[in-house]
Amino acid sequence: MILFTDLDGTLLTDSKELTKENQDAIREAIEAGHKVVISTGRPLAGATAQAHALHLDGKGCYIICFNGGEIYDCAARKSLYRKCVPFDEVRYVFDLAHKRGLHIQTYDRNHVIGEENRKEIFDYSSVYGLPAKIVPDVISCLPEEPCKMLAIDEENHENLVRFQKELLPWAEGKLDLFFSHPMLLELVPTGVSKGAAIGILCDYLGIPISEAVAVGDAENDIPMIRAAGIGAVMCNGEAHTLSFADYVTTNDNNHSGVAEVIHRFLLRK
């Protein structure tokens, strides 16, 4: 079988740590021949660093990052799939965000990039361990089209909701917009999601999606929870996300809820 697990609010505790119980369950699952996939909204550089720190970067380990925009084979150290946002769409979103007084950022292979020197980008850099870079023109500084953009408002969720609603008519057929956290509005190419990505990876590995187990806690996890054979939601998950669960954990992210899922559905203990 194959396990797809979100990081924040799911595999990791609130202090961004991996419990011993989760670590032991993952090791046991891999030793039993199962595959483990980190599925996150984080950029590839941040996700690979986290995978290395968690010892999830060997054979049988994969990463879905950018909320499904890229799929990475940890053992082979190569990208298996990547879908990007065209530069003209990046420019449009950045300009509108600036007009609305919102922070907007994107990514190259090693940095989080913004055009304004704002607190939000440095807070993000500190939490996720990715160096921040402030540039005068994001388009001229990107070596390739990015996989996603992220709008942040640390104080007022409704500002992001208004920005989302304003963008939706223009974004139809171009971008999908959804929340990974009340203060984080994700902007990715249309059709990109964690759910689409697990289908692509299962096809690549020759594993029926009915043998996939996905576990998450937030709105951006819903597509993979719905797509997997078994969709588990952490008991600390958002109310809307919980409504899509085939299984709700007894233990939260601070008490090894992912280990509970592994024991129940992969190791069948």
N, C-alpha and C positions, 0 to 999 in steps of 0.2 A: 504494500500500500504506500501511499504518499501523503505526507502531512504538509499542509500550507498553514503557516502561523504568522499572524500579525506580530509586530514588536510592541509598540507603546500601548499600554493598557491591556496587553494580552500575555505575551511571553515574558516581558520585563515587568518588574515591580514599578511602583510610582517613583522610586529613586533610580530607575533605569538599570537595575541589577537583575541577574539571572539566579533564581533560587537553586539550591543544590538538588532539590527534588525534580525541578524541570530539567536541569543539566543531566542528571542520572537517567531520567526517562528518555530523553533524546538520544543519549549514548546507547542505551539499550535498544531503542527502536532501530538505529542505524546498524548496530551489530546484528540485529535480526533480519537485516536486508531491506528494511523500509527506507524511503527517501524523505528528506526533510527540506522544506523550502521556506525561507524567510520571505514574507510577502508584506511589503511596506511602501509607504508613500515617500520615504526618504530617497535622496539621490544615490546613485551607485557608489560613489566614493564613501559616503557615510555608511551605507549598508554593508559594504565589503569590510570596512574597518570594524563594524559591530559584529559581523559574522566571524571575523578573525578572533576578536576578543572573547566570543562565546564558544570558540572551537567548533564552529559550524562552517568551516571552509575547506573540508576535505571531500573525499569521494562520497557521492550520494547526497551532496548538499548543493542547493541552488538558491538564487535570489531573484525575486520579482521586486523591482524597485520602481520609483516614479509612478506608483499606483497602477502598474501594469505596462508602463511605457518601455521598459527594458527587462529582459530576462537574461540572467548571467549564470554560467556554469562555474562554480567555485573551484572545483578540482582542475578543470582545464584552463581556468582563468581567461575565459572568452565569453563574449556576448553572443547569445543565441537569437535574439530578436530585439529590434529597437524601432519605435515609431516616434516621430518628432513633430513639433509645432513649427510651421513655416515662419520665416523671419517677418513677413509683413503682418502676420497675426500677432506675433510677439510685440511688434512696434505699436500696433493699435491698442492692445491691452495695457501696455506700459503708459502710453499717453493718456488714456482714459483714467487709469488709476491715479496718476499724478494730478489730473484735473479734479478728481474727487477727494484728494488729500489722503489717499490710501497708500500703504507700503505695498510694493510689488517686487518680486524677485524671480530670478531664474538661475540656471546652473550651467557651468561647463564641467569638464571631467573632474576637476579638483576643487572648485570654489562655488560658493553661493554668491550671486552677482546682483547688484542693484545699482540704480543711478542716483539715489539720494542717500545722504549720510544720516540714517535714521536708527533709532534704538532697536527697532524690530529685527533688523538684519543681524545686529550684533548679539541680541538675545538668542536668536535662532542658531547662530554660529557657535555660541557657547554651549547650548543644550545638545546640539547634534554633532559637534566636533568637526565642523567643516569651515575652513577659512573663508572670511567674507572679503569681497572685492567691490569697491565702489568705482564706477566708471562713468564717463560723460555720455557715452552712447553704447548701450548694451549690444546692439547689432554688430557694430564694428569690432567689438571685443570678443564675440563668440566665434570659436573656430568651426563650429557646426551648429545646425539647428538643434535647439534643446528639446528634451522630452516633456517638460512641463513648466508651468509658472505657478507661483504661490502668492496669493494676497493675504496679508496679515493685519488684523486689528486686535490688539491685546486688551482693549477696553470696551469695545462696543460691537457685539455680534451683529446688530441690526445694520450697521454700516456695510458690512460684507453682504448681508442679505439684499440690501438695496443695490449694491454693485452687481451682484449675481443677476438680479431681475433686470437691471438695465442692459446687461450684456447678452441676455438670452436670445432676443430676436436676431441680433447680428451673429451670434455664435452658432446658430442652428446649422448643422452640417459641417461645422469647423471644429468646435471645441465642446467638450463636456465639462460642466462646472458642478462641483459637489464639495461637501465639507468632510474633512478628516478629523476636525476638532472645531468647536464653536469659533475659535479665533483664526482658523486656517481654511481658506477657500482654495481648493485645488482647481487648476485649469489644465486639461490634457486634451490631446487630439480625440475627436469623436470616435467612439468605439473602444477606446482604451479603458480598461478596468482590470482589477485583480481577477475578476471572473473570466474575462476573455483570456487573460494571461495563463490561468491554470489550464484552460482548454488547450492552448497552444503548447504548453510544456508537457501536458499529459500525452498529446498526440506525438510530440517529438520523442518521448521516452517509451512510447508504446504501452502506456498504462491506461486502462479504461477509467474515465472520469468517475465512474461509479465506485472506484476504489480510492478516490481522493477524499481526504478529511480536511476541512478548512475550519479554522478557529480565529475569531476576531471579536471586536467590541464596538466598532464605530460605523458610521454611514458608509465610508469608503470600503468597508469589508463586506457589505451586503452582496455585491455581485459574486464574490467567491463563495460566500456562505450558501447562496442559492444554486451556484453551479456545481459544487462538490456533491459527491454521493452522500456525504454526511456533513452538514453545516452546523458547527457548534458556536455558541455565543457565550462569552464570559458573563458570569452573573453580575459583574460590574458594568456591563455594556449599556449603551444607550437604549432607551425604551423602544424606539422605532426599530433598531437593529435586533433586539430580542424577539420581536414579532416574527422574524424570519428563521428562527432557530429550529433545527431538528432536535437539538440537545442544548440545554443550558447547564453550565457547570455549577457545581455546589460551591467550589472554591473560587475566589477572585484572583486577580493577577498578582496580588501580594502573597497569595497562599497556594501557588503552584497549580492553578487551574489548567494549564496546558498539560502538565503531567497527568492530571485526572483524565483528560481526553485521550492521551496516548495509551494509558493503561486500559481504558475502557474499549477503545476502538481499534488500536493497532496491536497492542500486546495481549489484549483480551484477558486481563487479569481481574 
